[in-house]
Amino acid sequence: MATFADARREGALEQSQSRYQRVMGALRGLPFIWVFILLVVLIIPGLFAPIIAPHDPLDGDLTRRLAPPVWDVEGSWEHILGTDRQGRDQLSRLIYGSRIALFVSMTALLISATIGTTLGLVSGWYGGWMDHIVQRIVDIKASIPAILLALIFVSIFGQSVFVAIAVIAIFLWNRYTRLIRAETLSLRNMDFVARARVSGCSTPRIIVKHILPNVANTLIVLATLEVGVVIILESTLSFLGVGIPRPTPAWGVMVADGRNYLAVAWWVAVIPGLGIFLTVLSLNLFGDWLRDRLDPKLRQVQR
């Protein structure tokens, strides 16, 4: 009897897993939906915040403190998504928060990708003692928690957007180093690299002209997936008080400001949290789709 029950549970589990895989496969196959969500939630508001935002995100009206969203009985069209504890318009702060998220993620990714890719190319190409040194640095960096790194930087330089960018860039560069090193190790023994050596190409030229273009697809996919990681990390640091300083309208700051009002004004924390959720989910699913399209091995498996 127990064996039959176990078999039924295993069958139900396999069925639910296969259903989950089908659903996720269908979602990954709809990239235009996720691009549209990213445009609406992150990119367009981030680029055109001063034009789109109906109010100044820093101006508050205490007489309209914790006003509900427009769909509530007491809501109004003046504040479509309600107001926070200081009477500041939630929609305007959400729009300007997307600008902060876009700026921080793009800048941090550019810095971390540059550092990590350079070290990965050098480590994978030269090998030997240089590879050992780079990999030990990567191991040391991987052992340092992001929150500890943020506390050190904040205690030295104080809270600012650029300190948050520096912390995130330092936290993420090793991911690029490991991946690009592995790609370089497999590429440096290829025939086209050997022909470039025979033709007299210098090592920097081989790395820049032959190795780097062949790892570009991997870089694009990884950077797309890392945007979601950056947004989560920036929101977490801001929520804990070691990221974007107040009163800057960052999503993590908005969630932190609303956590004490969930019972009476849920929209203060839930709406920016929903923005984080939709952005990260869209980036992850779009990154998965992009990986399937750019990876020739996965294309062969699908065929």
C-alpha positions in Angstrom: 0.0 0.0 0.0 2.8 2.3 0.9 4.6 1.4 -2.3 1.5 2.3 -4.4 1.2 5.6 -2.6 4.9 6.4 -3.1 4.5 5.6 -6.8 1.5 7.9 -7.1 3.4 10.7 -5.4 6.4 10.2 -7.7 4.1 10.2 -10.7 2.4 13.3 -9.6 5.7 15.0 -9.0 7.0 14.0 -12.4 3.8 15.3 -14.0 4.0 18.6 -12.1 7.7 19.0 -13.1 6.9 18.3 -16.8 4.0 20.7 -16.6 6.3 23.3 -15.1 8.9 22.7 -17.8 6.3 23.1 -20.5 5.1 26.4 -19.0 8.6 27.8 -18.6 9.4 26.7 -22.2 6.3 28.5 -23.5 7.2 31.6 -21.5 10.8 31.6 -22.8 9.4 31.3 -26.3 7.6 34.7 -26.0 10.5 37.2 -25.9 8.4 40.1 -27.2 6.2 40.0 -24.1 9.3 40.3 -21.8 10.8 43.0 -24.0 7.5 44.9 -23.8 7.5 44.6 -20.0 11.1 45.8 -19.8 10.3 48.8 -22.0 7.2 49.8 -19.9 8.7 49.1 -16.5 12.4 49.9 -16.8 13.7 51.4 -20.0 11.2 54.0 -21.1 10.5 55.3 -17.6 14.3 55.3 -16.9 15.1 57.3 -20.0 12.1 59.8 -19.9 11.4 60.1 -16.2 11.2 63.9 -16.1 8.7 63.9 -19.0 6.5 61.0 -17.8 6.4 61.5 -14.0 3.3 63.6 -13.0 4.9 64.9 -9.8 8.3 65.7 -8.3 9.4 62.5 -6.6 10.8 64.4 -3.6 7.9 66.8 -3.0 5.5 65.6 -0.4 2.2 66.8 1.0 1.5 65.6 4.5 -2.2 66.3 4.1 -2.2 63.5 1.5 -0.1 61.1 3.5 -0.7 57.4 2.7 -3.4 58.2 0.2 -4.7 55.0 -1.5 -4.4 54.1 -5.2 -7.0 55.3 -7.7 -8.9 52.0 -7.7 -9.6 52.4 -4.0 -12.8 54.1 -2.8 -10.8 56.9 -1.3 -8.3 57.1 -4.2 -8.0 59.9 -6.7 -6.5 60.4 -10.2 -4.1 62.9 -8.8 -2.1 60.1 -7.3 -2.8 57.0 -9.4 -0.7 54.7 -7.3 -1.2 56.5 -4.0 1.3 58.2 -1.8 3.9 57.2 0.8 4.2 58.2 4.5 5.4 61.7 3.5 2.7 62.3 0.9 5.0 61.8 -2.1 3.5 60.4 -5.3 4.2 56.7 -5.6 4.0 56.6 -9.4 6.5 59.4 -9.8 8.9 57.7 -7.3 8.5 54.4 -9.1 9.3 56.0 -12.5 12.4 57.8 -11.1 13.3 54.5 -9.3 13.5 52.8 -12.7 16.0 55.5 -13.8 18.1 54.7 -10.7 17.9 51.0 -11.5 18.7 51.5 -15.1 21.7 53.7 -14.4 23.1 51.6 -11.6 22.7 48.3 -13.5 24.2 49.6 -16.8 27.2 51.3 -15.1 27.9 48.4 -12.7 27.7 45.9 -15.5 29.9 47.9 -17.8 32.6 48.1 -15.1 32.3 44.5 -13.9 32.2 43.1 -17.4 35.3 45.1 -18.5 37.3 44.0 -15.4 36.1 40.4 -15.5 36.5 39.9 -19.2 40.0 41.4 -19.3 41.1 39.1 -16.4 39.4 36.1 -17.9 41.1 36.6 -21.3 44.5 37.1 -19.8 44.1 34.2 -17.4 42.8 31.8 -20.0 45.3 32.8 -22.7 48.6 32.9 -20.7 47.8 30.2 -18.1 50.6 29.1 -15.8 51.4 31.4 -12.8 49.3 34.2 -14.2 46.3 32.0 -14.3 46.9 30.8 -10.7 47.2 34.4 -9.4 44.0 35.5 -11.1 42.1 32.4 -9.9 43.3 32.9 -6.3 42.1 36.5 -6.5 38.7 35.3 -7.7 38.6 32.8 -4.9 39.4 35.5 -2.3 36.8 37.8 -3.8 34.1 35.0 -3.8 34.6 34.6 0.0 33.7 38.2 0.8 29.9 38.7 1.3 28.4 41.6 -0.6 26.8 43.1 2.6 30.2 43.1 4.3 31.8 44.8 1.3 29.0 47.4 1.3 29.4 48.1 5.0 33.1 48.7 4.5 32.6 51.1 1.6 29.8 53.0 3.3 31.8 53.4 6.5 34.7 54.8 4.5 33.0 56.9 1.7 29.4 57.2 3.0 26.2 56.4 1.2 25.9 57.4 -2.5 24.8 56.0 -5.9 28.5 55.7 -7.0 29.4 53.7 -3.8 26.5 51.3 -4.6 27.8 51.0 -8.2 31.3 50.3 -6.9 30.1 47.6 -4.5 28.0 45.9 -7.1 30.8 46.0 -9.8 33.3 44.5 -7.3 30.8 41.8 -6.3 30.1 40.7 -9.9 33.3 40.8 -11.9 34.5 37.3 -10.9 31.5 35.7 -12.7 32.8 37.1 -16.0 36.3 36.0 -15.2 35.5 32.4 -14.6 33.2 32.1 -17.7 35.5 34.0 -20.1 38.6 32.0 -18.8 36.8 28.7 -19.6 35.9 30.0 -23.1 39.4 31.2 -23.8 41.0 27.9 -22.7 38.9 26.1 -25.4 39.5 28.7 -28.1 43.2 29.2 -27.8 43.9 25.8 -29.3 41.5 26.2 -32.2 42.8 26.2 -35.8 42.0 29.8 -36.5 44.1 30.9 -33.6 47.0 28.7 -34.7 46.8 30.3 -38.2 46.8 33.7 -36.7 50.0 32.9 -34.8 51.6 31.5 -37.9 50.7 34.7 -39.8 52.6 36.7 -37.3 49.8 38.3 -35.3 50.8 39.6 -31.9 49.2 38.3 -28.7 47.1 41.4 -28.0 45.8 41.3 -31.6 44.9 37.7 -31.4 43.0 38.3 -28.1 41.2 41.3 -29.4 40.5 40.3 -33.0 40.0 36.6 -32.7 39.2 35.5 -29.1 37.1 38.4 -27.9 34.6 38.2 -30.8 34.1 34.5 -30.2 33.1 35.1 -26.6 30.9 38.0 -27.4 27.7 35.9 -27.4 28.5 34.5 -24.0 29.1 38.0 -22.7 25.8 39.3 -24.1 23.8 36.5 -22.5 25.6 36.7 -19.2 25.2 40.5 -19.1 21.4 40.2 -19.8 21.0 37.7 -17.0 23.2 39.8 -14.7 21.0 42.9 -15.0 18.4 41.2 -12.9 21.1 40.2 -10.3 22.2 43.8 -10.2 18.7 45.1 -9.6 18.1 42.6 -6.8 21.4 43.4 -5.2 20.9 47.1 -5.4 17.4 46.8 -4.0 18.6 44.6 -1.2 21.5 46.9 -0.3 19.1 49.9 -0.4 16.5 48.0 1.7 19.2 47.3 4.4 20.4 50.9 4.4 23.8 50.5 2.8 22.8 51.2 -0.9 21.1 54.2 -2.4 20.7 56.9 0.2 17.4 58.5 1.1 15.5 60.4 -0.1 16.6 59.1 -3.6 13.6 57.2 -5.1 15.2 53.8 -5.5 12.9 50.7 -5.5 14.7 49.1 -2.5 14.4 52.3 -0.5 10.6 52.5 -1.3 10.1 48.9 -0.2 12.0 49.6 3.0 9.9 52.7 3.7 6.7 50.8 3.3 7.5 47.7 5.3 6.1 49.2 8.5 2.8 50.1 6.8 1.8 46.8 5.2 -1.3 46.5 7.3 -2.6 50.0 6.6 -0.9 51.0 3.3 0.2 47.9 1.5 0.8 49.8 -1.8 3.8 51.7 -0.4 5.9 48.5 -0.4 4.0 46.1 -2.7 4.0 48.3 -5.8 7.8 48.9 -6.0 8.3 45.2 -5.0 6.1 44.3 -8.0 8.2 46.5 -10.2 11.3 44.6 -9.1 9.6 41.3 -9.6 8.4 42.0 -13.1 11.8 43.5 -14.2 13.9 40.6 -12.9 11.5 37.9 -14.2 11.4 39.5 -17.7 15.2 39.9 -17.8 15.7 36.2 -16.7 13.3 34.8 -19.3 14.6 37.1 -22.0 18.1 36.0 -21.1 17.2 32.4 -21.3 15.6 32.9 -24.8 18.7 34.9 -25.9 21.0 32.1 -24.7 19.0 29.5 -26.6 19.3 31.7 -29.8 22.9 32.5 -29.5 24.3 29.2 -28.3 24.9 26.9 -31.4 25.0 23.8 -29.3 21.5 24.5 -27.9 20.2 25.2 -31.4 21.5 21.8 -32.5 19.8 20.1 -29.6 16.5 21.8 -30.3 16.6 20.6 -33.9 
